[in-house]
Amino acid sequence: RENFIHLCNPHLEKMKEDILYHFALGTGTHDFPALFGDVKFVCVGGSPSRMKAFIAYIAEELGLGSPGGDYPNICAGTDRYAMYKVGPVLSVSHGMGIPSISIMLHELIKLLYHAKCSDITIIRIGTSGGIGLEPGSVVITRQSVDATFKPQLEQVVLGKTVIRSTNLDEQLAKELMQCSKEIGQFNTVIGNTMCTLDFYEGQGRLDGAICLYDEEEKLQYLKNAYDSGVRNIEMESSVFAAMCNLSGVKAAVVCVTLLNRLEGDQISSPHDILVEYQQRPQKLVGYFIKKSLGKV
């Protein structure tokens, strides 16, 4: 059963029904194998609208569904997360920050387990702040590191600190990098991703409501991050990597950079440019899925 989802929770076997509350789904009310048993690729990202756009894009790329067709939100019974499916691809929103994606992942991993899915690949697609990269560059994460540049997730469980590994699948990262070379449309690098607990102070910004450091200190911190191998900053990758590791799932993080943090803090590119940037991870992951299915 190596290629099946592994649940690190013996208590679940004793439950008559498992209610995935934040998805408005449950094993007592839904036939998970029938609904999700054919899923092989799961793509997750912060915004519900972006994940709906992704499922429409991948449906067209795979030749599934009709152009301009609508894709119903499987989680319509809740406003916490949105979920869309076409063929073997599931697209799920996770909100912003570690707590939000953590809740989603607990229920997503259980969903895939109850559906008896196998050989699953989960990829987070999103946006980030770059360090030393031109805006619009795509970063494939080698390791997720914390704000002290350590490849770990520190969590408090039952009052005790638990440290979990945040490495990501090396072979999958290489395959995605090769796909980007074949597309040849935008700069892509493999590097470490720093995962922080907030958007402002935690990322060394000078433009938040509170800032008790100066620009020189900020720049030194970001340069130290760059020297340690960090190429972008976001707020979800550490718990994503840790939970996928524990569940035996191949995982990757693919984020586009919206700005170079060594040159500023605020995102000032025109809207149409930002929209095109945000499509780059979708294009890369879409190409990877097509290639994996022998459709390139």
C-alpha positions in Angstrom: 0.0 0.0 0.0 3.0 2.3 -0.4 1.2 4.3 -3.2 -1.9 4.9 -1.1 -2.5 7.7 1.3 -1.2 6.9 4.8 -3.2 8.3 7.8 -1.2 9.0 10.9 -4.3 8.6 13.1 -5.4 5.2 14.5 -8.5 6.8 16.0 -10.2 7.3 12.6 -10.7 3.5 12.2 -13.0 3.5 15.2 -15.3 6.2 13.8 -18.6 5.1 12.2 -18.7 8.3 10.2 -16.1 10.9 9.3 -17.5 14.4 8.8 -15.2 16.8 6.9 -16.9 19.8 8.4 -15.0 22.6 6.5 -15.8 20.9 3.2 -19.4 20.1 4.1 -18.8 16.5 3.1 -19.0 13.2 5.1 -18.5 9.5 4.7 -22.1 9.0 5.8 -23.6 11.3 3.2 -21.2 11.0 0.3 -19.7 8.1 -1.7 -16.1 9.2 -1.7 -14.7 6.4 -3.9 -17.4 7.2 -6.6 -16.8 11.0 -6.3 -13.0 11.1 -6.0 -11.6 7.6 -6.6 -10.1 8.5 -10.0 -8.1 11.6 -8.7 -4.4 11.5 -9.4 -3.5 15.2 -9.3 -4.5 17.7 -6.6 -3.7 21.4 -7.0 -4.2 23.7 -4.1 -4.0 27.5 -4.0 -5.2 30.4 -1.8 -8.0 31.9 -3.8 -11.3 30.2 -4.6 -11.6 32.2 -7.9 -8.1 31.2 -8.9 -8.7 27.5 -8.3 -11.9 27.7 -10.3 -10.0 29.4 -13.1 -7.4 26.6 -12.9 -9.9 23.8 -13.2 -11.4 25.5 -16.3 -7.9 25.9 -17.7 -6.9 22.3 -17.1 -10.3 21.0 -18.5 -9.5 22.8 -21.8 -5.9 21.6 -21.8 -7.0 18.0 -21.2 -9.8 18.2 -23.7 -12.4 17.5 -21.0 -15.7 19.4 -20.8 -16.9 22.1 -23.1 -15.3 25.5 -23.7 -16.8 28.1 -21.2 -18.4 25.2 -19.3 -19.3 25.7 -15.7 -17.7 23.7 -12.9 -19.8 23.4 -9.7 -18.2 23.9 -6.4 -18.2 20.6 -4.6 -18.0 22.4 -1.3 -21.0 24.7 -2.0 -22.4 23.8 1.5 -19.7 25.9 3.1 -18.0 29.2 2.5 -14.6 28.1 4.0 -13.1 26.4 1.0 -14.0 25.8 -2.7 -13.3 22.5 -4.5 -13.6 21.7 -8.2 -13.0 18.5 -10.2 -12.4 17.5 -13.8 -11.3 14.0 -14.8 -8.3 13.0 -12.6 -7.6 16.6 -11.4 -9.0 18.1 -8.1 -8.6 21.8 -7.5 -9.0 23.1 -3.9 -8.6 26.6 -2.3 -6.8 26.8 1.0 -7.1 30.4 2.2 -4.2 32.4 3.5 -1.6 31.3 6.1 -0.6 28.1 7.9 -3.7 27.7 10.1 -6.1 27.9 7.1 -4.1 25.5 4.8 -3.6 23.1 7.7 -7.3 22.7 8.3 -7.9 22.2 4.6 -5.1 19.6 4.3 -6.3 17.5 7.3 -9.7 17.1 5.5 -8.3 16.8 2.0 -5.9 14.0 3.1 -8.8 12.2 4.8 -10.9 12.7 1.7 -8.3 11.1 -0.5 -7.9 8.2 2.0 -11.6 7.5 2.2 -11.8 7.6 -1.7 -9.1 5.0 -1.8 -6.9 7.2 -4.1 -3.5 6.0 -5.1 -0.4 7.5 -6.7 -1.4 11.0 -5.8 0.6 14.1 -6.6 -0.3 17.3 -4.7 1.0 20.7 -5.9 0.5 24.1 -4.3 0.4 26.8 -6.9 0.5 30.4 -5.7 2.1 33.8 -5.5 5.0 35.0 -3.4 7.6 37.7 -2.8 10.9 37.0 -4.6 14.4 37.6 -3.3 17.0 38.5 -5.9 14.7 37.5 -8.8 12.9 39.5 -11.4 9.1 39.8 -10.9 7.3 37.0 -12.8 10.0 34.4 -12.0 8.6 31.0 -10.9 10.2 29.2 -7.9 9.9 25.5 -7.5 10.6 24.8 -3.8 13.4 22.6 -2.8 12.8 23.0 0.9 10.4 25.1 2.9 12.3 26.9 5.7 11.1 28.9 8.6 11.9 32.6 9.4 15.3 31.5 10.8 16.1 29.6 7.6 15.7 26.1 9.2 14.0 23.4 7.1 11.4 22.6 9.7 7.9 23.2 11.0 7.6 23.9 14.7 4.3 23.1 16.2 2.9 22.9 19.7 0.9 19.7 20.3 -0.5 19.0 23.7 1.7 21.7 25.2 4.9 20.1 23.7 7.0 21.5 20.8 7.0 19.1 17.8 9.5 19.5 15.0 8.6 18.2 11.5 10.6 18.0 8.3 9.6 20.3 5.4 11.6 18.7 2.6 9.7 18.3 -0.7 10.0 15.6 -3.4 13.3 16.1 -5.2 12.4 14.1 -8.3 9.1 15.9 -8.7 10.9 19.3 -8.5 13.3 18.2 -11.2 10.4 17.0 -13.4 8.6 20.4 -13.0 11.9 22.2 -13.8 12.2 20.1 -17.0 8.6 21.0 -17.9 9.4 24.7 -17.6 12.4 24.3 -19.9 10.2 22.6 -22.5 7.6 25.5 -22.2 10.4 28.1 -22.5 8.1 31.0 -21.6 9.4 32.3 -18.2 12.3 32.2 -15.9 12.1 29.3 -13.4 14.4 28.3 -10.6 14.6 25.6 -7.9 15.3 27.2 -4.5 14.3 27.3 -0.9 11.0 29.0 0.1 10.7 30.8 3.4 7.4 30.3 5.1 6.4 33.0 7.6 3.6 33.5 10.1 2.4 36.8 8.7 2.7 39.1 5.7 4.3 42.2 7.3 6.7 42.0 10.2 7.4 38.3 9.6 8.5 39.1 6.1 10.5 42.2 7.0 8.3 44.7 5.4 8.5 48.4 6.2 4.9 49.3 5.3 2.8 47.5 8.0 0.9 49.2 10.8 3.8 48.2 13.1 7.5 48.2 12.2 10.2 48.5 14.9 13.3 48.0 12.6 14.9 50.1 9.9 15.6 49.6 6.2 19.2 48.6 6.7 18.1 45.8 9.2 15.5 44.6 6.8 17.8 44.4 3.8 20.5 42.6 5.8 17.9 40.0 6.9 16.7 39.5 3.3 20.3 39.2 2.1 21.0 36.6 4.8 17.9 34.7 3.5 19.2 34.8 0.0 22.7 33.6 1.0 21.0 30.7 2.8 19.3 29.6 -0.5 15.9 31.3 -0.1 14.5 32.6 -3.3 10.9 33.5 -2.3 8.6 34.1 0.7 5.1 32.9 1.3 2.9 31.7 4.2 1.8 28.1 3.6 4.6 25.8 2.3 6.0 24.5 5.6 2.8 22.9 6.9 2.0 21.7 3.4 5.4 20.0 3.1 5.2 18.5 6.6 1.7 17.1 6.2 2.3 15.6 2.8 5.5 14.0 4.1 3.7 12.4 7.0 0.9 11.1 4.7 3.3 9.6 2.1 2.2 12.0 -0.7 4.5 13.3 -3.5 4.3 17.1 -3.2 5.6 20.3 -4.7 5.2 24.0 -4.3 5.3 26.2 -7.4 4.9 30.0 -6.8 5.4 33.0 -9.0 7.1 36.0 -7.6 5.2 39.3 -7.8 8.1 41.5 -6.8 11.8 41.5 -5.8 11.8 42.2 -2.1 15.3 43.6 -2.2 13.8 46.5 -4.3 10.7 47.2 -2.3 7.7 46.0 -0.3 4.6 47.0 -2.2 3.3 45.3 -5.3 3.0 48.0 -7.9 2.8 46.1 -11.2 -0.3 46.9 -13.3 -3.2 44.5 -12.9 -3.0 42.9 -16.3 0.7 42.1 -15.7 -0.1 40.5 -12.3 -2.8 38.4 -13.9 -0.4 37.1 -16.4 2.2 36.4 -13.7 -0.4 34.4 -11.7 -1.1 32.2 -14.7 2.5 31.0 -14.9 2.3 28.4 -12.2 -1.0 27.2 -13.7 0.7 26.9 -17.1 3.6 25.0 -15.7 1.5 22.6 -13.6 -1.0 22.1 -16.4 1.8 21.1 -18.8 3.2 18.7 -16.1 -0.2 17.1 -15.8 -0.6 16.8 -19.6 2.9 15.3 -19.9 2.2 12.9 -17.0 -0.9 11.7 -18.8 0.9 11.3 -22.2 -1.0 14.2 -23.7 1.9 16.5 -24.7 
